[in-house]
Amino acid sequence: MDHNEPDNGSTELKDMNTKRRRRILGGEAPTEENDDSKHEQDLKPTKTEPRSRTRTLTNQSTLESKSKTGRQKRKRGRSEKNTTAKESPPATRKPRIGDTQKPSKPRPERSPADKAPATKPPRKRRRGGTKGKEKSDAAASSQPKPKRSTKPVEAIIADTPIDLDERQLERRRGKERKGRPIGRYQMLAHVHEGITHIAVLEGRTLIEHYVSRPANDVSEIHGNIYLGRVQNVLPGMEAAFVDIGTPKNAVLYRGDVTYDADDIEGTNDQPAAPKAKKPRAGRRKDGPRIEDLLTARQTILCQVTKNPIAHKGARLSTEISLPGRFVVLVPNSDTYGISKRLGDRERRRLRNILDKVKPAQHGVIVRTAAEDVTAEEIESDVRRLLDQWEQIHNLADKAKAATLLFREPELAVRVVREEFNRDYRGVIIDNDALYQQVKGYMDTITPALADRIEFHDTTKEPLPLFEQYHVSEQLRKAVDRKVWLPSGGSLVIDHTEALTVIDVNTGKNVGKSNLEETVFRNNLEAAEEIAKQLRLRDIGGIIVIDFIDMEIKKNRDEVVQVFEQALARDKTRTQVSAISDLGLVEMTRRRIGEGLLESLSSTCEHCEGRGLELQEAVLKV
């Protein structure tokens, strides 16, 4: 027998051992066809290492090596996972509305002995295509990354207009007489040295005046949305100071913070601390304290509700609202409302429209300007505001605190958006750029009133705009301390740090019948004029009015009633109390920005605003 010839018995025993080994490893015994195909594959040249005689190892050694390899892979996978988590920490989500939850505390670091090895295993180099890939990766890393845009979102003032039929346009147009529009009010816009003046006339009488400086001025930021950073929290004041990028930190009071009760520690059934603590003195029963809602260095999304005044910073709120022409969008809220100035029939119609167009996750308030508008217009307005909010939301995810996210449009556009309707006979603008902007806005939003936007060409008109309509003369009178009444009485208006005092005098009014009747008629005139002056001068805060004493209680009640009716024409919220025993009427008027006097004047360098010049010779002793 030739020793080179294989033994049949040994061959059969070898095949049986191979089959047994494959069964132990979990595989099925191969069929004859599989054996042939496997044999053909083994004959083909491959790039792997040459076969060794390890196939003849025992079954036990094969199992031990395979289990050991599995443990190494699992261990290596855990180390790679730990390394990845250590090198790339999870990105923190930017705050959204209602994100007042305290930031999570960082986990204590483990000792070096407890840490798993974070070294990555050596990567096997691939023979095909690796070199080209390395070059492409290096080229990609060398290219500078695109910078994220932090430009604030501008208010949407132009969009595709909605086609309306002639019937709708005719109903929304104001009244005309001899081909010219008529109305109770008129609006004038004058631009001088970068400052925009808006005057609202009732007939020929000036009733409102607005002043706006350039858009980058930090004093006119009402309505802007910021990504702010909390600087410090004052529990004793129930307020927090927030950095929004202005020279003075803004103030966020406890009542202006929106929150979710589930996000506040200690509000659930399970206590926040293992040991129960006694409640602090003065703890609010209607909600958590300011220190439970905000912490230092926390980023919040906030909106300015009041411009900075004097040494006071701006006032903030975490409840965002985006005003449109017909509706106001309140993101992440369940607000649902319709203006009370509309009739019951119109309110029912708008309620049916609002039920269809209101987003599920946002609140909507229908404005007075939505009277007689179609469902398509309201839906278009809601869609514009939703797109605007989406832009703000995306910018908040990219920006860093403190950053301006949204800027309100120019003053003229804001006033037209809020006030202009068919009761106005027109808007006259003496600046071409501003005229084109307002005209484009009206063509898009309210095309029925777009023809009432006029341009005052100063090169062709003989007088300036404010001189032609006697606005400048009325402005000078509006900043005077004394205001004369038609009957000869007068008002004296004094501003203090705490409040505004208005004194009513009879002056030249001597009456005809008796003192009570004279005083009563004088007080009625004063009540009407005070309401006009508060609106014109934009006086806010606490106001105390000293009416002339009246003996008859009926007369006192009638004066207060007439005063409240006159204040009803003012869109700014007011609250009036009854006449006290001293003959004083205490009231409050919401303050949004600085008044007319502050916007048109500056503090005297000599008297520092006191109006007195000290006699230095007398003071020298």
GULUMGU-364712 format. One line per 2 residues: their letters; for each residue x, y, z of C-alpha. Coordinates in pm, 1 decimal, decimal comma, always signed. Layout:
REM residues N
a) X Y Z | ...
***
This chain:
REM residues 621
md) +0,0 +0,0 +0,0 | +121,5 +337,4 -93,1
hn) +156,2 +566,4 +208,3 | +57,6 +865,7 -1,0
ep) -280,5 +719,5 -78,2 | -538,8 +834,9 +175,1
dn) -698,7 +580,2 +397,9 | -1071,8 +541,2 +349,5
gs) -1138,7 +478,8 +715,9 | -954,2 +786,5 +831,0
te) -1129,5 +990,5 +568,9 | -1468,2 +878,9 +688,3
lk) -1372,9 +944,2 +1050,8 | -1254,2 +1295,3 +957,4
dm) -1576,5 +1371,5 +777,5 | -1777,4 +1251,5 +1074,0
nt) -1577,8 +1471,5 +1309,7 | -1637,2 +1772,9 +1082,2
kr) -2011,5 +1712,6 +1075,3 | -2023,1 +1664,4 +1455,1
rr) -1829,9 +1986,5 +1506,8 | -2071,4 +2180,4 +1288,4
ri) -2367,0 +2046,4 +1484,1 | -2211,1 +2159,0 +1809,5
lg) -2151,8 +2505,9 +1672,0 | -2518,7 +2536,2 +1588,8
ge) -2508,1 +2467,1 +1216,7 | -2677,4 +2185,7 +1025,9
ap) -2498,2 +1898,0 +872,1 | -2425,8 +1984,2 +515,2
te) -2577,1 +1788,8 +234,1 | -2382,6 +1646,4 -53,9
en) -2469,5 +1941,4 -272,5 | -2353,4 +2182,6 -9,6
dd) -2031,2 +1996,0 +25,9 | -1967,9 +2021,3 -344,5
sk) -2042,8 +2388,8 -361,5 | -1833,5 +2453,7 -56,1
he) -1549,5 +2261,8 -209,1 | -1573,2 +2465,9 -528,0
qd) -1560,5 +2787,7 -329,4 | -1254,6 +2669,7 -141,6
lk) -1081,5 +2610,7 -467,5 | -1122,7 +2966,7 -582,1
pt) -837,5 +3207,8 -502,3 | -915,0 +3461,2 -232,2
kt) -729,9 +3743,9 -65,8 | -756,6 +3591,2 +276,3
ep) -469,6 +3418,3 +455,6 | -392,2 +3060,7 +360,9
rs) -573,0 +2789,4 +541,7 | -405,3 +2628,4 +836,0
rt) -464,2 +2301,8 +1007,0 | -671,7 +2461,7 +1282,7
rt) -975,3 +2296,4 +1129,9 | -865,7 +1977,3 +1292,9
lt) -887,1 +2125,9 +1643,8 | -1110,3 +1963,0 +1893,2
nq) -1464,6 +2075,4 +1946,3 | -1393,3 +2211,5 +2293,4
st) -1113,4 +2439,8 +2184,9 | -1325,4 +2576,1 +1900,1
le) -1610,6 +2664,2 +2135,4 | -1377,0 +2832,8 +2383,9
sk) -1219,1 +3047,6 +2114,9 | -1555,2 +3151,3 +1972,5
sk) -1699,3 +3249,2 +2312,1 | -1382,0 +3440,4 +2392,1
tg) -1410,5 +3629,9 +2063,8 | -1772,9 +3718,0 +2143,5
rq) -1675,6 +3859,1 +2483,3 | -1403,8 +4069,2 +2324,0
kr) -1648,3 +4209,6 +2070,3 | -1902,8 +4297,5 +2337,9
kr) -1634,9 +4458,4 +2553,7 | -1502,6 +4650,6 +2256,6
gr) -1855,0 +4768,4 +2168,7 | -1907,6 +4899,7 +2520,8
se) -1577,1 +5086,2 +2517,6 | -1656,4 +5241,7 +2180,4
kn) -1996,7 +5350,4 +2309,3 | -1845,2 +5510,0 +2619,0
tt) -1584,0 +5684,7 +2411,3 | -1841,9 +5826,0 +2174,6
ak) -2058,5 +5949,9 +2458,6 | -1758,0 +6114,0 +2621,5
es) -1629,0 +6284,3 +2310,9 | -1965,9 +6411,8 +2178,6
pp) -2198,1 +6515,2 +2463,7 | -2565,0 +6545,5 +2371,7
at) -2662,6 +6888,7 +2247,5 | -2896,9 +7076,6 +2477,6
rk) -3227,8 +7180,6 +2325,9 | -3291,9 +7550,8 +2305,5
pr) -3575,5 +7673,1 +2525,8 | -3923,3 +7711,3 +2394,5
ig) -4234,7 +7866,1 +2533,5 | -4300,7 +7723,6 +2876,4
dt) -3946,6 +7587,1 +2920,3 | -3912,2 +7708,1 +3276,1
qk) -3793,6 +7380,8 +3420,5 | -3468,2 +7391,8 +3608,1
ps) -3172,1 +7256,1 +3416,5 | -3075,1 +6904,6 +3511,2
kp) -2783,1 +6872,4 +3753,1 | -2463,2 +6726,5 +3605,6
rp) -2377,0 +6375,6 +3713,9 | -2076,9 +6339,2 +3946,8
er) -1769,2 +6220,5 +3766,4 | -1642,8 +5875,6 +3849,1
sp) -1294,9 +5801,8 +3964,3 | -1037,7 +5696,3 +3704,9
ad) -1047,3 +5344,4 +3843,5 | -1418,1 +5316,1 +3778,2
ka) -1401,2 +5447,4 +3426,2 | -1388,7 +5199,7 +3145,6
pa) -1098,9 +5226,3 +2904,7 | -1191,6 +5461,2 +2627,6
tk) -924,9 +5365,8 +2380,6 | -1050,6 +5267,8 +2042,7
pp) -925,3 +4940,6 +1891,9 | -699,2 +4973,4 +1592,7
rk) -889,9 +4997,9 +1270,9 | -817,2 +4745,9 +1000,6
rr) -703,1 +4907,9 +686,8 | -898,4 +4818,1 +382,7
rg) -704,6 +4738,6 +72,6 | -958,3 +4878,8 -173,6
gt) -1060,7 +5245,7 -191,6 | -920,8 +5355,1 +142,3
kg) -666,2 +5597,9 +10,2 | -918,1 +5795,8 -192,6
ke) -1158,4 +5809,0 +99,2 | -890,1 +5943,8 +331,5
ks) -815,8 +6220,2 +83,6 | -1181,1 +6316,0 +54,3
da) -1221,9 +6321,6 +433,9 | -918,5 +6544,6 +470,0
aa) -1048,5 +6780,9 +203,1 | -1387,4 +6796,9 +368,4
ss) -1235,2 +6872,7 +709,5 | -1017,6 +7146,4 +563,6
qp) -1315,9 +7333,0 +420,1 | -1458,7 +7599,3 +654,1
kp) -1797,5 +7519,6 +800,8 | -2078,3 +7753,4 +697,5
kr) -2165,9 +8007,8 +963,8 | -2511,7 +7994,0 +1111,7
st) -2721,8 +8293,8 +1032,6 | -2831,2 +8491,0 +1338,0
kp) -3018,2 +8762,0 +1150,4 | -3345,2 +8838,5 +1329,8
ve) -3673,0 +8748,1 +1168,0 | -3851,0 +9046,1 +1021,2
ai) -4225,6 +9080,3 +1048,1 | -4406,2 +8958,8 +737,7
ia) -4565,4 +9259,8 +573,6 | -4604,3 +9131,7 +218,4
dt) -4761,1 +8822,5 +73,1 | -4970,8 +8708,5 -216,8
pi) -5295,1 +8910,0 -203,1 | -5629,2 +8732,6 -197,9
dl) -5862,2 +8804,6 -486,9 | -6193,1 +8946,9 -366,6
de) -6506,6 +9005,8 -568,3 | -6643,2 +9352,2 -627,6
rq) -6914,7 +9304,7 -368,1 | -6663,6 +9236,7 -92,1
le) -6447,6 +9529,3 -196,1 | -6743,2 +9766,4 -210,0
rr) -6859,5 +9667,8 +137,2 | -6518,6 +9726,7 +290,3
rg) -6452,0 +10056,8 +121,7 | -6523,1 +10358,1 +328,9
ke) -6786,4 +10613,3 +252,3 | -6724,2 +10863,3 -22,4
rk) -6871,5 +11201,2 -102,1 | -6827,4 +11360,0 -444,2
gr) -6564,2 +11102,5 -527,8 | -6353,4 +11174,3 -221,9
pi) -6325,8 +10942,4 +81,7 | -6471,6 +11067,2 +407,4
gr) -6413,6 +10944,6 +759,3 | -6386,0 +11043,6 +1118,5
yq) -6009,7 +11003,4 +1143,4 | -5700,0 +11079,4 +940,0
ml) -5340,1 +10964,0 +980,4 | -5027,2 +11164,3 +893,4
ah) -4674,1 +11021,9 +871,2 | -4380,1 +11261,8 +873,1
vh) -4013,8 +11155,2 +849,0 | -3745,2 +11401,8 +956,1
eg) -3376,5 +11323,2 +1015,9 | -3444,8 +10952,5 +1057,5
it) -3724,2 +11009,8 +1310,2 | -4077,7 +10907,4 +1216,9
hi) -4375,7 +11103,6 +1352,5 | -4726,5 +10957,9 +1330,7
av) -5019,4 +11190,4 +1401,4 | -5381,1 +11075,5 +1428,2
le) -5644,7 +11344,8 +1374,3 | -6011,7 +11335,5 +1468,8
gr) -6148,3 +11597,6 +1236,6 | -5884,0 +11865,1 +1277,5
tl) -5798,8 +11781,9 +1639,0 | -5483,5 +11592,1 +1724,4
ie) -5574,3 +11294,3 +1944,0 | -5267,4 +11066,9 +1921,2
hy) -4900,4 +11110,9 +1840,3 | -4625,0 +10851,5 +1807,0
vs) -4250,6 +10899,7 +1773,2 | -4015,1 +10633,7 +1645,6
rp) -3641,2 +10655,4 +1610,1 | -3431,0 +10427,2 +1387,9
an) -3505,0 +10056,6 +1405,2 | -3180,6 +9976,0 +1583,4
dv) -3265,1 +10207,3 +1870,5 | -3293,3 +10008,5 +2194,6
se) -3564,3 +10239,6 +2327,6 | -3822,5 +10115,5 +2075,4
ih) -3825,9 +9739,2 +2126,4 | -4187,7 +9679,7 +2221,1
gn) -4304,6 +9352,3 +2065,9 | -3956,2 +9221,0 +1985,4
iy) -3875,1 +8859,6 +2072,6 | -3540,6 +8769,8 +2230,2
lg) -3351,5 +8463,4 +2342,4 | -3246,6 +8593,9 +2682,4
rv) -3025,7 +8466,7 +2960,4 | -3130,6 +8496,4 +3324,3
qn) -2870,5 +8694,1 +3516,3 | -3008,4 +8668,9 +3869,0
vl) -3332,4 +8581,0 +4044,6 | -3467,9 +8796,9 +4328,8
pg) -3714,8 +8599,0 +4543,4 | -3793,3 +8904,7 +4756,0
me) -3904,7 +9099,1 +4448,6 | -4060,6 +8797,1 +4275,6
aa) -3872,5 +8897,4 +3963,8 | -3568,3 +8809,1 +3758,7
fv) -3326,3 +9020,3 +3558,0 | -3270,2 +8892,5 +3205,6
di) -2995,8 +8987,0 +2961,8 | -3143,6 +9046,5 +2614,9
gt) -2853,8 +9237,8 +2463,4 | -2968,5 +9588,7 +2564,2
pk) -2764,4 +9827,1 +2782,2 | -2996,9 +9757,3 +3075,5
na) -3119,0 +9416,7 +3178,5 | -3488,4 +9354,9 +3130,2
vl) -3722,0 +9258,3 +3413,5 | -3935,6 +8944,1 +3416,4
yr) -4191,1 +8929,2 +3695,6 | -4337,4 +8614,0 +3843,7
gd) -4683,3 +8681,3 +3699,9 | -4542,8 +8702,5 +3344,6
vt) -4380,2 +8358,4 +3351,1 | -4568,9 +8074,4 +3186,6
yd) -4501,8 +7726,4 +3316,7 | -4627,8 +7372,2 +3322,0
ad) -4712,4 +7237,5 +3665,6 | -4567,2 +6898,5 +3575,2
di) -4226,1 +7055,1 +3510,2 | -4198,6 +7216,6 +3852,6
eg) -4032,1 +7025,5 +4132,0 | -4254,9 +6962,2 +4427,9
tn) -4582,8 +7021,5 +4245,0 | -4659,8 +6654,0 +4191,9
dq) -4784,0 +6408,3 +4447,3 | -4429,5 +6294,2 +4514,2
pa) -4232,1 +6549,9 +4717,8 | -3922,3 +6706,2 +4570,4
ap) -3707,6 +6647,1 +4879,3 | -3693,1 +6345,0 +5110,0
ka) -3774,0 +6561,8 +5412,0 | -4074,7 +6787,3 +5412,6
kk) -3996,8 +7151,4 +5482,9 | -4221,0 +7409,1 +5634,6
pr) -4352,9 +7666,1 +5385,4 | -4181,5 +8000,2 +5389,0
ag) -4356,1 +8303,9 +5512,9 | -4537,9 +8477,8 +5231,7
rr) -4527,9 +8178,8 +4995,3 | -4782,7 +8214,3 +4716,8
kd) -5064,0 +7965,4 +4738,3 | -5165,8 +8010,1 +4376,4
gp) -4843,7 +7884,3 +4223,2 | -4471,9 +7827,9 +4259,6
ri) -4224,7 +8095,9 +4347,4 | -3993,9 +8269,5 +4103,6
ed) -3690,9 +8071,2 +4222,3 | -3877,4 +7748,5 +4143,0
ll) -3933,0 +7861,2 +3785,3 | -3606,2 +8027,5 +3688,9
ta) -3240,9 +7983,8 +3769,5 | -2933,6 +8188,1 +3693,5
rq) -2769,5 +8132,0 +3351,1 | -3090,0 +7978,3 +3215,4
ti) -3190,9 +8065,9 +2859,3 | -3552,3 +8162,0 +2797,7
lc) -3761,9 +8276,4 +2505,1 | -3925,9 +8607,3 +2592,4
qv) -4104,0 +8906,6 +2440,5 | -4089,5 +9274,3 +2534,9
tk) -4420,9 +9405,1 +2667,3 | -4298,4 +9748,3 +2777,7
np) -4020,0 +9968,8 +2646,5 | -3739,4 +10076,7 +2880,2
ia) -3826,7 +10401,9 +3056,5 | -3565,5 +10627,2 +3217,7
hk) -3354,2 +10410,7 +3447,7 | -3593,3 +10116,1 +3427,3
ga) -3527,8 +9830,2 +3191,8 | -3775,5 +9672,7 +2955,1
rl) -4047,0 +9445,7 +3086,0 | -4069,5 +9090,3 +2954,9
st) -4315,2 +8805,6 +2927,2 | -4264,0 +8442,3 +2833,7
ei) -4605,1 +8425,4 +2665,3 | -4530,5 +8507,0 +2302,4
sl) -4788,1 +8671,4 +2077,2 | -4751,4 +8747,9 +1707,3
pg) -4996,4 +9013,1 +1587,3 | -5131,4 +9003,5 +1234,8
rf) -5380,3 +9215,3 +1049,9 | -5688,2 +9013,2 +1145,8
vv) -5570,9 +8770,7 +1416,0 | -5312,0 +8739,1 +1690,8
lv) -5125,1 +8408,1 +1712,4 | -5030,0 +8284,2 +2060,7
pn) -4787,3 +7992,3 +2009,7 | -4806,5 +7687,8 +2235,1
sd) -5125,6 +7805,7 +2400,9 | -5492,1 +7716,4 +2411,2
ty) -5605,8 +8079,4 +2388,9 | -5930,0 +8124,6 +2198,6
gi) -6093,1 +8465,9 +2173,2 | -6279,0 +8717,0 +1959,7
sk) -6281,6 +9094,8 +2005,0 | -6566,8 +9216,9 +2225,5
rl) -6606,2 +9527,9 +2011,8 | -6773,5 +9320,3 +1740,9
gd) -7145,3 +9248,6 +1732,4 | -7297,8 +8919,6 +1839,5
re) -7386,2 +8816,8 +1483,9 | -7035,0 +8889,5 +1357,6
rr) -6883,6 +8710,7 +1654,6 | -7081,5 +8395,8 +1575,0
rl) -6966,9 +8405,6 +1213,9 | -6602,9 +8450,4 +1310,9
rn) -6630,0 +8175,2 +1571,2 | -6733,5 +7928,4 +1302,0
il) -6437,7 +8035,4 +1087,7 | -6197,9 +8019,3 +1379,4
dk) -6302,8 +7663,1 +1463,1 | -6182,6 +7556,9 +1117,8
vk) -5857,4 +7752,7 +1083,2 | -5725,9 +7746,2 +1440,3
pa) -5410,0 +7533,7 +1478,0 | -5434,8 +7254,7 +1730,7
qh) -5120,9 +7347,8 +1926,5 | -5151,2 +7729,3 +1910,7
gv) -5396,7 +7990,5 +2033,2 | -5565,6 +8252,6 +1815,0
iv) -5737,7 +8582,3 +1898,9 | -5953,3 +8749,2 +1633,8
rt) -5910,5 +9125,8 +1615,8 | -6163,1 +9397,8 +1551,2
aa) -6019,6 +9448,2 +1203,0 | -6156,9 +9104,8 +1106,8
ed) -6507,1 +9244,2 +1065,7 | -6662,5 +9138,5 +732,1
vt) -6345,2 +8957,5 +620,4 | -6367,7 +8619,5 +449,1
ae) -6250,5 +8284,2 +580,0 | -5974,4 +8277,7 +316,2
ei) -5828,6 +8603,2 +447,3 | -5828,5 +8482,9 +807,9
es) -5674,0 +8152,5 +704,1 | -5407,2 +8336,2 +503,8
dv) -5328,0 +8558,5 +801,3 | -5295,4 +8256,1 +1030,2
rr) -5070,3 +8083,6 +777,4 | -4840,1 +8385,9 +754,9
ll) -4807,4 +8398,2 +1131,7 | -4736,9 +8024,7 +1150,2
dq) -4456,5 +8059,3 +894,0 | -4322,1 +8351,9 +1091,4
we) -4325,5 +8152,8 +1415,8 | -4150,9 +7861,1 +1245,4
qi) -3868,7 +8093,8 +1139,9 | -3837,8 +8227,0 +1494,0
hn) -3834,3 +7875,7 +1634,9 | -3561,6 +7761,4 +1396,0
la) -3350,9 +8068,8 +1470,0 | -3384,7 +8005,1 +1843,5
dk) -3238,5 +7656,5 +1797,0 | -2928,9 +7803,1 +1629,3
ak) -2876,4 +8126,8 +1821,6 | -2704,3 +8191,3 +2150,6
aa) -2833,6 +8409,9 +2430,8 | -2875,6 +8705,5 +2434,8
tl) -2998,0 +8743,6 +2076,7 | -3273,7 +8929,8 +1896,9
lf) -3494,1 +8674,7 +1722,2 | -3781,7 +8884,0 +1589,3
re) -3814,0 +9254,1 +1516,1 | -4139,8 +9439,6 +1476,3
pe) -4185,5 +9642,6 +1154,5 | -4153,8 +10017,8 +1127,0
la) -4378,8 +10240,6 +1333,5 | -4597,9 +10343,7 +1041,0
vr) -4666,3 +9982,8 +944,8 | -4749,2 +9892,0 +1304,5
vv) -4992,2 +10180,5 +1346,8 | -5158,1 +10106,1 +1012,6
re) -5185,3 +9740,4 +1108,3 | -5340,9 +9821,6 +1444,4
ef) -5557,6 +10124,2 +1370,2 | -5631,9 +10181,3 +1003,7
nr) -5983,5 +10087,0 +891,0 | -6269,2 +10231,6 +686,6
dy) -6333,2 +10498,7 +952,1 | -6014,6 +10668,5 +832,5
rg) -6041,1 +10895,3 +534,6 | -5677,2 +10841,4 +446,0
vi) -5309,8 +10807,0 +535,9 | -5073,7 +11077,8 +406,7
id) -4697,4 +11007,9 +402,9 | -4424,4 +11254,1 +302,8
nd) -4144,9 +10995,5 +262,0 | -4128,5 +10795,6 -61,3
al) -3963,6 +10482,2 +84,7 | -4210,6 +10467,4 +371,6
yq) -4497,7 +10531,7 +132,5 | -4397,6 +10237,3 -87,6
qv) -4367,9 +10010,7 +216,3 | -4708,8 +10101,3 +358,9
kg) -4869,5 +10094,4 +14,7 | -4736,0 +9743,9 -51,0
ym) -4860,6 +9626,5 +285,7 | -5211,7 +9758,4 +221,3
dt) -5220,5 +9611,8 -130,0 | -5152,6 +9272,5 +23,2
it) -5355,8 +9279,3 +342,2 | -5642,0 +9521,6 +279,9
pa) -5670,1 +9601,2 -92,3 | -6008,2 +9770,9 -44,0
la) -5841,0 +10055,0 +147,7 | -5515,8 +10069,8 -49,1
dr) -5634,2 +10367,9 -252,8 | -5652,2 +10576,5 +67,1
ie) -5273,6 +10575,6 +105,2 | -5148,9 +10908,9 -34,5
fh) -4805,4 +11055,7 -91,4 | -4728,2 +11414,1 +10,9
dt) -4467,6 +11548,9 -227,1 | -4278,9 +11819,8 -39,9
tk) -4135,3 +11958,4 -363,5 | -4479,2 +12038,5 -500,8
ep) -4677,1 +12122,6 -187,0 | -4645,3 +12478,4 -53,7
lp) -4632,8 +12376,4 +314,8 | -4484,2 +12083,6 +507,0
lf) -4725,0 +11808,9 +602,5 | -4754,8 +11890,2 +973,7
eq) -4778,0 +12262,9 +906,1 | -5054,4 +12216,6 +652,1
yh) -5271,6 +12025,8 +901,2 | -5174,3 +12239,5 +1205,8
vs) -5014,3 +11946,7 +1384,1 | -4700,7 +12133,2 +1492,1
eq) -4908,1 +12398,8 +1668,7 | -5109,1 +12140,3 +1855,9
lr) -4795,1 +11951,1 +1955,6 | -4651,6 +12260,3 +2121,7
ka) -4970,6 +12301,2 +2321,5 | -4968,8 +11932,7 +2414,3
vd) -4643,4 +11968,0 +2607,1 | -4755,3 +12272,1 +2806,2
rk) -4817,6 +12241,0 +3175,0 | -5151,6 +12423,8 +3162,5
vw) -5446,8 +12331,1 +2941,6 | -5738,1 +12574,6 +2899,0
lp) -6101,2 +12459,4 +2895,2 | -6368,8 +12607,4 +2663,8
sg) -6557,0 +12773,3 +2953,3 | -6246,4 +12942,5 +3092,4
gs) -6134,2 +12676,3 +3339,8 | -5797,1 +12514,0 +3326,4
lv) -5602,9 +12196,6 +3393,7 | -5255,6 +12182,0 +3546,3
id) -5062,6 +11860,6 +3472,4 | -4753,6 +11780,7 +3679,1
ht) -4534,7 +11472,3 +3642,2 | -4356,2 +11317,0 +3939,0
ea) -4148,0 +11005,2 +3987,0 | -4434,0 +10811,1 +4142,9
lt) -4744,0 +10944,0 +3968,4 | -4903,2 +11216,1 +3757,6
vi) -5116,6 +11481,5 +3925,5 | -5390,0 +11674,4 +3741,4
dv) -5547,9 +11973,6 +3913,3 | -5881,0 +12117,4 +3794,1
nt) -5938,1 +12491,3 +3836,7 | -6231,7 +12718,5 +3753,7
gk) -5997,6 +12992,7 +3628,4 | -6198,6 +13246,9 +3431,2
nv) -6520,1 +13045,6 +3457,7 | -6747,7 +13241,2 +3695,1
gk) -7077,1 +13072,3 +3603,3 | -7426,8 +13215,6 +3591,2
sn) -7655,9 +13054,6 +3849,3 | -7482,9 +12918,4 +4159,5
le) -7150,0 +12775,9 +4275,0 | -7255,6 +12410,3 +4268,2
et) -7377,6 +12436,4 +3910,0 | -7064,9 +12624,5 +3803,3
vf) -6835,2 +12369,0 +3961,2 | -7036,1 +12080,3 +3818,5
rn) -7022,9 +12212,1 +3459,7 | -6652,8 +12288,2 +3494,0
nl) -6581,1 +11936,5 +3616,2 | -6774,3 +11785,6 +3323,2
ea) -6561,1 +11979,8 +3076,7 | -6248,8 +11879,3 +3267,3
ae) -6345,0 +11509,5 +3257,8 | -6376,1 +11517,4 +2877,1
ei) -6050,8 +11707,9 +2832,3 | -5854,1 +11492,6 +3076,1
ak) -5944,2 +11180,1 +2879,1 | -5815,7 +11348,1 +2559,3
ql) -5495,1 +11466,9 +2724,1 | -5416,9 +11124,9 +2868,2
rl) -5449,4 +10973,9 +2522,6 | -5260,1 +11251,0 +2344,1
rd) -4974,3 +11277,2 +2592,9 | -4967,8 +10899,2 +2646,5
ig) -4958,9 +10936,0 +3023,1 | -4935,9 +10602,3 +3202,8
gi) -4899,7 +10466,7 +3552,4 | -5081,1 +10607,2 +3855,4
iv) -5282,6 +10922,6 +3791,9 | -5452,2 +11133,8 +4060,6
id) -5712,9 +11392,5 +3954,5 | -5819,8 +11669,7 +4190,0
fi) -6167,9 +11773,0 +4079,3 | -6330,9 +12074,5 +4235,6
dm) -6535,0 +11976,7 +4541,1 | -6903,9 +11909,0 +4477,9
ei) -7161,2 +11885,2 +4753,6 | -7423,7 +11678,0 +4571,2
kk) -7342,3 +11308,7 +4541,0 | -7540,0 +11277,0 +4216,6
nr) -7314,2 +11533,9 +4053,6 | -7002,8 +11348,7 +4169,1
de) -7129,5 +11019,3 +4027,4 | -7220,9 +11182,1 +3695,7
vv) -6874,0 +11332,9 +3659,7 | -6713,6 +10991,6 +3711,0
qv) -6956,4 +10835,1 +3462,1 | -6879,1 +11094,5 +3195,1
fe) -6508,8 +11045,2 +3258,6 | -6534,5 +10667,3 +3214,5
qa) -6733,4 +10709,4 +2891,4 | -6465,5 +10941,9 +2754,4
la) -6195,6 +10689,0 +2846,1 | -6381,9 +10414,0 +2661,2
rd) -6257,3 +10558,1 +2329,5 | -5900,7 +10499,4 +2445,7
kt) -5765,4 +10160,4 +2336,9 | -5519,0 +10156,8 +2628,1
rt) -5649,1 +9974,2 +2933,3 | -5754,8 +10199,5 +3222,0
qv) -5906,6 +10152,0 +3567,1 | -6091,3 +10429,2 +3751,4
sa) -6203,3 +10446,1 +4112,9 | -6482,9 +10657,0 +4261,1
is) -6430,2 +11006,9 +4398,9 | -6286,7 +10989,8 +4748,1
dl) -6388,6 +11198,3 +5045,9 | -6115,6 +11444,1 +4956,6
gl) -6255,4 +11492,0 +4605,4 | -5975,4 +11290,5 +4439,0
ve) -6012,8 +11036,5 +4159,4 | -5746,9 +10766,8 +4149,8
mt) -5688,5 +10580,4 +3827,2 | -5427,9 +10375,9 +3642,1
rr) -5343,9 +10368,5 +3273,5 | -5124,3 +10105,3 +3118,8
ri) -4779,1 +10236,5 +3037,7 | -4608,9 +10087,9 +2731,2
ge) -4340,0 +10342,7 +2653,6 | -4232,2 +10693,6 +2732,3
gl) -4490,4 +10967,7 +2707,2 | -4514,4 +11253,2 +2460,4
le) -4326,7 +11494,6 +2684,6 | -4035,8 +11255,4 +2735,7
sl) -4012,2 +11171,8 +2364,4 | -3998,2 +11539,0 +2260,0
ss) -3773,9 +11676,9 +2534,6 | -3452,9 +11617,3 +2725,8
tc) -3342,2 +11693,9 +3079,7 | -3204,7 +12042,2 +3133,7
eh) -2833,1 +12042,8 +3208,0 | -2856,3 +12340,3 +3444,8
ce) -3154,4 +12255,5 +3664,8 | -3148,8 +11875,3 +3610,6
gr) -3517,6 +11873,0 +3530,6 | -3638,4 +12057,8 +3839,2
gl) -3729,0 +12374,8 +3650,8 | -3551,7 +12589,9 +3905,7
el) -3222,3 +12770,5 +3894,2 | -3050,0 +12793,1 +4227,3
qe) -2910,0 +13127,4 +4337,5 | -2548,3 +13047,5 +4401,3
av) -2484,0 +13384,9 +4562,9 | -2744,0 +13320,3 +4830,5
lk) -2619,9 +12966,9 +4896,4 | -2268,5 +13093,6 +4972,9
v) -2242,2 +13151,9 +5345,9
***
